[in-house]
Amino acid sequence: MDTPIIEFKDFSFQYKSQSNPTLHHINLAINRGEKVLILGPSGSGKSTLANCINGLVPFSFDGTITGTCEIAGRATKSASIFALSKVVGTVLQDSDAQFVGLSVGEDIAFALENQSMPRSEMIPKVQKASELVGMQDFLLHVPYELSGGQKQKVALAGVLHEDVDILIFDEPLASLDPNMGMMAVDLIDRIHREQQKTVVIIEHRLEDVLYRHVDRIVLMNEGSIVFDGTPDKLLASDLLRQYGIREPLYIMAMKFAGCTFTGEQSLSDIQTMDLAPFRDKLIKQQQLTLEKYTPQYGDTVLEVSGVSFAYAEKPVLQNISFTIRKGEKVAFVGKNGAGKSTMAKLLCGIIRPREGTIAINGENYLKYSIKELGEKIGYVMQNPNHMLVKDMILDEVKLALTLRGKSPEEINEAVKETLKMCGLYAMRNWPVSAVSYGQRKRVTIASILVLKPEIIILDEPTAGQDYRHYTEIMEFLEELNRNYGVTIVFITHDMHLAIEYTDRALVFAEGQLIADDSVFKVLSNDAVIEKANLKQTSLYTLAKRLGLEPEAYIEHFITYERQMRKHE
């Protein structure tokens, strides 16, 4: 494992449309058979680096290259993209951009068809690949009709046939539920080991990737490599916090307890690491008396009673009942296809229950039109680009009130208040295209908030965002909740989000509501975790290994972490 298959020497790249280079003086060698994680905040250059490896730079993205990039001994500047595609395979973050088949089966078979494989050999291979990722029952489905997580599974299955030396996975966990994320990491690990592939993973979710061994981590910031070494050395340092990457929960807990690391300890696997040197400090930290967190709620604003729903003859939700009170922060969690998004659509009135009732402030919501419901329950989509329709921020936030025929005075007053609330007033005359992804997310939230809804539902509010942008969005939502009493519902796969920012989790599995409890109780319940395709957090594992009660340990961590955040 000492032959470089990927080698950058003093490599810089500047996109044609930009005034400064995106990559600066990159020196990096990845050996044949290595498994490397490329980590970094948004805009750090990690995706551009991957595009240099697979040939999209310079063949699809024009720009100026200095230095050299060699893949399997050939310089990318002079190689064709066709030649590079024989060596490098890529699973894109945006699965839609990768689909070529009219059905899931056709898409998984595409690489085999390109090899002119006989149908008799091809069908068992497609069947096996689909079973590996749990998509064997969807072979006749149209890819575009699948959920985000299901699309990701199909894209993963498609590369299992690629006869290439290097596989690049661009944010492979972005749309997956926690358990499927573990399966994806397992699958990548198996491909790496069994097929001796060189694997490059680009991902924000460090703790999830470290569920299986990684040889090296390359940390990037502002187009430069700031760290290249073992996971253990990176976890022992303060570089993750310094560069806005979320630390694994167990590492956070150990640092809260005052544990210090030498860089020589094995830290990357919570299951096997030696806890003896840290035990006393961890136990002592757990014994600290903390002021108990007791959120203040108002009256019930939403009541769901015995609700069922089916698409055609396929039941999606069965007999769901729960209430939400004013000022609550609630997480809808569960595996892909469990019914979380359908529940959100029902609450917004986009679809209506087959059975049961939904009441807002004690009144059956069937009396309201979708337009009227939009003034009571706001829905913020996962991708802000799917919601934005105006060129300017001010016009976007005005839109809902303009469509409702409000007077210019009413509109100006409400929009000014909302923009200030969202920290966007200074940017009101900016084009939407000129602001960051995180700020666009704020614009979409502002365009909903201007109607003064009592409840906001956010679908995967932090998907695809680095820790800095994640924190920015979540602290902003905390402020809305705390200062303006806005009730917030998160649809999320992110257990960190649930732990840090919500008080209660509603857990969906197979169209049923299987748990409705505080986050620390839900994440300590083995039966619920298994049924809902969640996974035990590393805090649970740490507590077990210390001989502590996991539920109390996770609650203590949440309380301490909230207090720390308040004082930052």
N, C-alpha and C positions, 0 to 999 in steps of 0.2 A: 504494500500500500504506500509506495514512495515515488510513484511516477505521476507527475502533474498531468492531469487531463484537461484542466482549466488553468490558464496562466495569464494574469494581467501584469504588465511591466510598465510602470510610470504612465498609466493609462488615464487620459482625461477625455471627457465628451461634453460637447455643448450643442443642444438642440438648435436647429436653424432659426427657430422663432424666438429664442431667448438671448438675453444680452450677457449672461454669465454661464459658465460651465455648470452642469449638473453633477458631474463626477470629477474629482480632483486627484490626480497623481495616485491612482489605485495600484498597489502592489499586492497581489494575492495569488497564491497557488493552491489549488484544490486537487488532491491526489486521487488517482483512480480508486474507486471503491469507498471513498469517504462519504460521510453523511454530515452535511453542514447546514446550520441554521443561520440565515441572514436576518438580522434584527435591526430595528431602528424606527424612530418616529416618522410620521407622515412627512413626505418631502425630503427624506434623508438620502434618497437615491438608490434604495435597495431594489425597486422594481426596474429602474433603468439598468442597474447592474445585471439583473436577470435577463433583460432584453438584449444586452450585449452578448450574453452566453448563447441565447437561442437564435441570434441573428436578426431579430427585429430591428436592432441597431446594428448596422446602418441601413438595412434594406427597406424597412417600413417607416422608420423615423430618421429623417435626414438630419445631418449635423456634422460638426467638425470633430475628428478624432486625432488625438496625439498619443504617442506611445503605442503599445501593442496589446492585443488580446488574442490568445491562441487557444483553440479548442481541438483537442486530440491532435496536436502538432501542426494545425493549419491556422494561419492568420485569418480572422473573420473579415478583415478589410478586403481580402482578395478571394475569399471563398464565396460560393453562391448559397442562398438561403436553402435551396434544395439539398445541397451537399450537407449543410449543417443539420437539416431536419433528419438526416440519416443517423446522426449522432446524438441529438438533443430532442427530448420530448417534453412538452409543457402542459400542465393542467392549470388553466386560467382561473382567476378568481371569479370572473364573470362567465359562468358556465354557458349562458345563452350564446356567447360569441364563439363557442367551440362546437356547437351541435351542427351536424351535417345530415343526419338520418331523419326520416319521417317518423320513425318509431324508436323507442329505447333500444330494442334489439338491433335494429339497423345501425344505430349510432355506435353501440358497443362493437359491432362487427366490422366497422369501417376500416380499421387498420388491417384486419385479416383479409378483407376484400381487395385491398391495395396490394396484398402479397399474393393475390390470385389463389388463395387457399380453397381447396374443394369444399363444397357445402357440407359434405359428410363429416369433415374434420372441424369445420367452422362452428357448427351448431353446438356441439358439446363444450367448446371453448367459451362461447358466448354465455351458455348456461352456467358454467363454472364461475366466470368472472362476475355475472350478475348475482349469483348466490353469495360470493365473497363480500359484496357490498350491500346485500339485503334488498336487491331490486328484481329478484326472479319473478315476482308477481306482476311486474310492470312492463314486461318486454313488448307488449303491443300498444302501450300508451304513447301519446305524442309528447316529446320532451318538454315543449313549452308549457304544457298543462301541469307539470309537476311543481311541487314546492321547491324553495331554494335549496333545502337540504337534500331533497331527492335528486335534483339536477347535479349537485356536487358529487353524489354517489355514482351517477351515470358517467360523469366525466372521469372519475377515478377508475371505474371499470374499463373505460375505453383505453386508458394507457397501459393496462396490464398486458396488452398484446404488443405494445410498441417494442420492437427489437432495436432499442437504442442504448447507448452506454450511459447517458446522463439523463436524469429525470428532474425537472424543476416543478415544484408545487407552489403556486402563488396563492397564499392565504387559503389553504385547503380546508380550514376549520370554520371559515367565516359564517356559513349558514347552517352549521350542523348543531344538533342538540348535543348535550354533554357526553352521553354514552356513545353516540355515533361519532363524535369527535375522537373518543378513545379508540373506537374501531378503525377510524381513518388513520390515526397515528400508528396503530398496530399493523394496518395494511401496508403503509409506507415502509415501516420497519421490516416487514416480511419481504416486500419487494427488494429492499436493500440487501437483506441477508441472503435470501434464496437465489436471487438473480444477479448478485454481485454488481448492482448498479451503483453509479455515483449519484447521490441524491442531494439536491439543494432545495431547502424549504424556506419560503419567505412567510413569516407569520408574526402577528402581534402577541398571540396568546402563548407566552413563553412557558408557563407552568404546564399547559396542556401538551405542548410538544415534548417537554422533558419527561412525560409519562413513559417514553422509551428513550434509550440511549442515543445521544448525539455526540459525534466526535469533536466538533468544534462549533463555536458561535462567532460569527463576524458581526460586530456591532457598528452600524454606520450612523453618521450625523452630518448633515449639511454637505453631503457628497464625498465625505472622507471616511476612511476606516479608522475608528477610534479604539477598537479592541478586536483582537483576533486570538482566541485561545480556548481553553476548556470551559465547559459550563461551570465547574466548581470554582474556578478563579473569578469568573464574572459574578457569580452569586455572592462571593465573599467580599466583593468590592462595593462601592457606592455608585458605580457607573450607571446602573439601571435607573435609579432615582434621578441622577444627574441629567440623563438624556431622555427622561420622560417615558420610561418603559415600566409597566407594572411588575412589581416583584411577586414571586409566588407567595401565597398566603402564609405558608409555614415559615418562610424566611422573614416575612413581615412580623409574624408572632415572635420569632426568635430575637429579632432586632428590638422589638418592643420590650422584651425581657432583659435587654442589655447584653445579649450574647455577642461575642466578637469572634471573627473568623480569621484564620491565618492564611487561607488560600490553599492550604495543603489538605484540609479535610474534604471528605467526599460529601458534597452538599446537594447534589442534583437529584438524588433519589430518596424521598422521605421514607420509603419502605425499608431501606437498608442502611441509611446513614447512622453513624454512631452518636447516640444522644447523650451518652454518659457525661461528657464534659459540660453539657448545657443543662442537665436535668435540674440541678438546684435552682438556677436562675429562673427556669421556666415554671417550676412549681411555686416559687416565691412570687412571681408575677401574677400567677393565677389566684394567689391569696390576698392580693390587694383589694381593699374595700373601695368599690366604685359607686358613684351616685347613679342609681338605677334610672334608665331612660324610660320615661312614661309619656308617650305621645298624646297630644290633646286632640280629641275628635269632636265633631258636632253631631247633628242628627243624621239619620239614614237618608242618603240622597238617591241611592239606587237599590232596588230590590228585584232579584231574579228568582222566580218561583216555578219549579217543575218544567223548565224550558227544554224542548227537544227540537231538533232540526235535521232535515235530510236533503241532500242534493239528489233529485229524481227519487230513486228507491234506496239510495245508499245513506243509512243513518250516520250523521256526523257528531251530533250531540244528543245525549239521552238524559232527561230528567235532571237538569242542572238547577241548583238553588244556591244563592248566596246573597249577602247584602254588603254594601259599601257605604261608609259614613263620610261625612264632609271632612276634608283635611287628611284622609288616609292616603298612604302610598302603598299600592298593592302590586305584586308581581304575578302575572299569569305565566306559569312555567310548565314544561312537559315536552315530550318528544315531538319531532316533526310530524305533522298530520294528526296531532292529538285533538284538535278542535279549538285551539287558542285564538287563531285569527278569525275563525267562523264566529266565535263568541263575541269578538270585538265588532264584527260587521253587524251582528244582531243588535248589539248595544247602540250602534250608530243608526240603526234603522235601514241600512242598505238592503238587508234581508230581514224577514220577520219570522217569529217562531211558528212552527207547525202546532206545537202544544205549549201550554204554560203561559205565564205573563211576565212582563218587564214593567216595573213602575219607577217613575222618576218623581221624587218628592211626594210619594204616595199616590200618584195618578198614573193610570195605565198609559203607556207611551204610544199605543196605537192611535190615540187621538191626534198625535203630532205628525206633520209631514217630515220628510228627510231634512228639508230646509229649516224647519222649526227645531228639529232635534239637534241640528248642527249648532244651534245657539245654546244648547244645554250640554251636549257631549261633543268634544272636538277630537278628531282622529288625525294623528301625524304619521304619515307613511315612513317606512324604513329609509327609502332613498329620497332625499329632498328634491332631486331633479324631477321626480315623478309628480311633484305638487306645484312646482314653480311655473307660472305662466306669463308673468310680466317681466319686462326688461329691468325695471328699476325697483329698488327695495320699497320705496314709499308707495308706488303703485300696487305692488304685490300685497302689502299689508292693508291697503285701502279697499282692495277688490271685493271682499265679502260684504262690506258695508255699502259699497256703491251698488252692488247687485240687489241689495235690499232696499234701495231707494232712499237711504238716509240723507239728511240735509248736509250741505258742505260743512256747516258749523259742527254738527254732531260728529261727522267723519273726522275732521281735523283734530278735534279734542280727543276722541277715542284713540286715533292713530298715534298722536303725540304721546299720550299716556302709555300706550302699549310699547312703542319703540323705546321709550325711556326705561320701562320695566325690563325690556329684553336687552338693554345695553346697545341698541342699534341706532339711537337718535342721531348721533354724529355721522352715521353712514347713510342716512335716509335718502340722500340723492345719489348714492352710488349705484352702478349697474350690479345686478345680482351676480353676473358672471365674474365680477372683480373680487368677490370675497371667497374665503376658504370654505371647505366642505362643512366644517363645524359652524361657521357663521351662517351658511345657507340653512342649516338645520334650525338655527335660531329664527331665521326669517320665516320658515314654515310654521314654527311654533307661534311666532308673533301674528301671522295671518289667521291662525285659529283663535288665539287669545283675544284678539280685538273684538270678538263677539261675546266676550266674557262668559265662556262656558263654565259650568260648575265642575265638570270632569274633563280631563284630557287623557286620551289613550295614545301611548307612543309605542309603535311597533319597532322593536330592536333599535332603540335610540342610539346605541353606541356601536352598532355593527360597522366593522371596517375602520374604526377610529383608533388612533394610538392613545396612550394613557393620558397624555396632556389634553387632547381634544375631548376625550372621554370625561375627564375630571371637570373640564370647563362646562360641558353640557350638563353634567349631573349636578354640579354645584349651583348652576343657574336654575335648574328645575327644583332643587332643594329650597332655593330662595323664593321661588314662586309659591311653593307649598307653605313655607314658613310665614312669609310676609303677606300673602294674599289669600291664603286658605284654599288654594286650588287643589282639588282631589286628583291624584295621578295614578293611572294604571299603566304598568309597563308589560309589554309582551316580550319576553326575553329568554335566551338560552344562557345568558351570562350569570353564572352563580355568584361571581364577585359582585355584580351590580345588585343582585337580590340581597346579599349579605350587607353591603355597605349602605344601600340607599332605600330599602323598603322595610316595612314593618310586618308585612304579612304576605304569604304566598298561597295562591290558589293553584293546585297541581292537577293538570288534565292528563288523562291516559285513556286511549281507545274511546274517546267521546264522552268520558265520564269524569266528574269531579271527584278525585280520590283523596284529596286532602285540602284543608283550609285552616291554616294555623300560622303561628309566628315562624319566621324564616329559620331560626335556629332549631326549632322543633322539627320542621319539615326536613331539614338537611341532616338531622340525626336519626331519621327513621329509615332503617334498611329496607323495609317492605315497600315504602313509597318510592324510595330512590330507584329500586329495581324495576318497579312497575312503570315508572314515568320516564325511563331512559335517562335519568339524571345520573350523577356520579357523586360519590362521597368526596367532600373537599379534603384538601391536605390537612386542614385543621382537625377534621375528624380523625384522620390517621395519626396525627401528632398526639392528640388527646389519648387515643387508645394505647399508643406506644409508651406514653408517660403514666398509664394506669389511671387516667382521669376520666370523669364522666363527660362524654363528647358534647351533650346538649349544653351543659353548664359552661364547658370550655368555649364553645362557639359563641354563646351569649356574652361571656366575659370579653372575648376578643372584639365582638361587634360594639359593645359599650365602650371599651377602651379606645378603639379605632375612631369612633364618633367623637369622643372627647378630644382626641389628638387633632382631628380635623377642625374642630371648633376653634382650637387655639393656634392653628397655623396662620 
